[in-house]
Amino acid sequence: MSIEHAKRKIICADILDFLDDPSIAGDDAVRYFEQGALVIDQGKVLDLGAEKDIVAKYADITEVVRHDGKLLVPGLIDTHIHLPQTEMIGSHGEQLLTWLTEYAFPTEKKFADHAYAADISKRFLDELLRNGTTTAMVFGTVHPESVDAFFTEAQQRRMRMIAGKVLMDRNCPEDLADTPELGYSQSKALIEKWHNVDRLAYAVTPRFAPTSSHEQLAACKQLLDEYPDVYMQSHLSENIEECEWVDKLFPASDDYLGAYEDAGLVRKRAVFAHGIHLSERELISLAKHQAALSHCPTSNLFLGSGLFNLKACEKHKVTVGMGTDVGAGTSFSLLQTGSEAYKIQQLQGENFTAFKGLYLATLGGARALDLEGSIGNFTPGCEADFVILDHHATPFLSFRLQHAKTLHERLFAIMMLGDDRCIEHTYVLGDCIYQRDAQPQFASSNTTPLREVS
């Protein structure tokens, strides 16, 4: 499928993006144009600046789209989310290991059915767009059908998506288990079919260390060595009981991350979700190997997993992105996810600004996915994925923002009070693909009703 790019156009709005991490570069990290303009050519950013300068410079461009009084930000990037857990979001709380057994595994069994996986994929992607998310790193299930269905739907929407078939060969239900050989062959076939097709990329996906044998982790390394530009995604140090379990299953390894290190999986383009209970050794190793963490605050609070030490990651220069971790995470909204991240830092006596929250959901996410220069901000040449935020999405938000005096105060109020209602438009490659209060182009209501699959 070839991608048809948007023709040249100018988008006018207040524009905000980031050139660096604001916790490191301070105010120099923030780029803001009140009454700015973004120039798009062939689906990519051509130029950015004040509206008066851009309109004069590009007087030949006749298509000008106005979002006056609205805030234009880069498309949001979710670095950890589960496709099959869409329908079970908000299931009554258990801690991680029980929650997997009671809720996650039974739901994932349904994805052996391709039609069912396609139904959920449509709803899942529509919900991402409704929340302003244009890029995500996604777990499928052990079934290759789940990844096929997902990539097919993502390709139609021209979204940048990274996904993979889950690998599990132990400590899981028998009908969700594969083998090192089967997991390798099915993953290889999916890589050959989908990796680097349009805006899609593949991630080798061992669920977490306890559900993969040493032989299966070795097969993961083999895939990564054979296809050096594919991703690797897994879970790391989410729950105390989980960490103790890993110690028993991998007694020869230094620690939880050591189990992945010994298998050769800690490397650039490896993204580990959570990373709550990490030692200094593990943080140093993550930075050394250029691996990244996905911070998943709503999930960590919902499952009672613990408090993410963002300051330690900053100290050791570990790359961090933001993840919703649906369905243990309780919202597709990265605005709501930022709100919970703020509270987690408050509980540790640390400061967390709205700039840091939006950075993690844009440029920080791009860096975690090794995609800086392609997405994450409006540097010329970047793909033109962006979101229009509405300051007046609800009567109360409109009232609250009347009393906001600075850009940060306005952005912080949106992060704390906002949700999908604040997303007025979502653009992919310069084209509007979602508009609030309008029938979406890929409406889930047009799909067939969900069917129970035994």
Secondary structure, 3 states (H helix, E strand, C coil): CCCCCCCCEEEEEEEEEECCCHHHHHHHHEEEEEEEEEEEECCEEEEEEEHHHHHHHCCCCCCEEEEEEEEEEECEEEEEEEHHHHHHCCCCCCCHHHHHHHHHHHHHHHHHCHHHHHHHHHHHHHHHHHCCEEEEEEECCCCHHHHHHHHHHHHHHCCEEEEECEECCCCCCHHHCCCHHHHHHHHHHHHHHHCCCCCEEEEEEECCHHHCCHHHHHHHHHHHHHCCCCEEEEEECCCHHHHHHHHHHCCCCCCHHHHHHHCCCCCCCEEEEECCCCCHHHHHHHHHCCCEEEECHHHHHHCCCCCCCHHHHHHCCCEEEECCCCCCCCCCCHHHHHHHHHHHHHCCCCCCCHHHHHHHCCHHHHHHCCCECCECCCCCCCECCEEEECCCCCHHHHHHHCCCCCHHHHHHHHHHHCCHHHEEEEEECCEEEEECCCCCCCCHHHCCCCCCCC
